[in-house]
Amino acid sequence: MDITKDNYFDLEYNERKNVLEMHNSKKKSIFRSHKFITTVLGTTFVLVAINLYLIYKFFEILCTI
């Protein structure tokens, strides 16, 4: 007895290209599946950028003294 898996797919006709396009809904974006990690990395990047700017400005002030 052979058990088969039915693969259903979403086809859409693109009139501009004159082709059928298949939309793969099984693939998820890495940003959607890892929202917490993306948020933490984004926040870290912003805070590091602000910190570097403030250090640069501090050294500018020290150079003028």
N, C-alpha and C positions, 0 to 999 in steps of 0.2 A: 504494500500500500504506500503510495507516494503522497506526502502532504506538501502542497504547494502554497506559496504565499502570493496573494494577489497584490500586485503593485498598481495602485490607482494614481494617476497623475493628472495634473491640470494643464490642459492645452489651450492656447489662445492664438488666434490668427492675427498676425501683424500685417496690415494692409500696405504699409509703407515699404516693408522689406519683402513682402509676398512670401512669407514663411510662417510655419507653425512654431510657436515658442512654448517650451515646457517650463513651468514654474515649479521649482523644487521647494516644497514647504518644509521638508524634513531638516534642511540645513538651517541652523540658527546662527545669528551673528554672535561673535564672541563677546561683544559689548552688551547684548541683551541677556545672555546667559550668565554673565558675571557682573551684575550691576554693582554689587558692593565693592568688589575689587577695583572696578573702573572708577567708582566714586572716590575711593581712598587714594588711588594713584593720581587722579585729577586734582584733588585737594592738595596732595603732597606737592605736586608740580607747581601749583599756584603759590603755595606758601614758600617754597624754595625760591621762586622767582622774586617774590616780594622781599625775602630776606637778603638775596643778593643785591637788589636795588638799594635797600637801606644800608648795607655795608658799604657799597660804592659811595653813596652820599655822605656817610660818616667819614670815610677817608678823604673825600673832597673837602669837608669842613676842617679836618685835621691839617690838611696841606695849606690851607689859607691862614692858619694860626702861626 
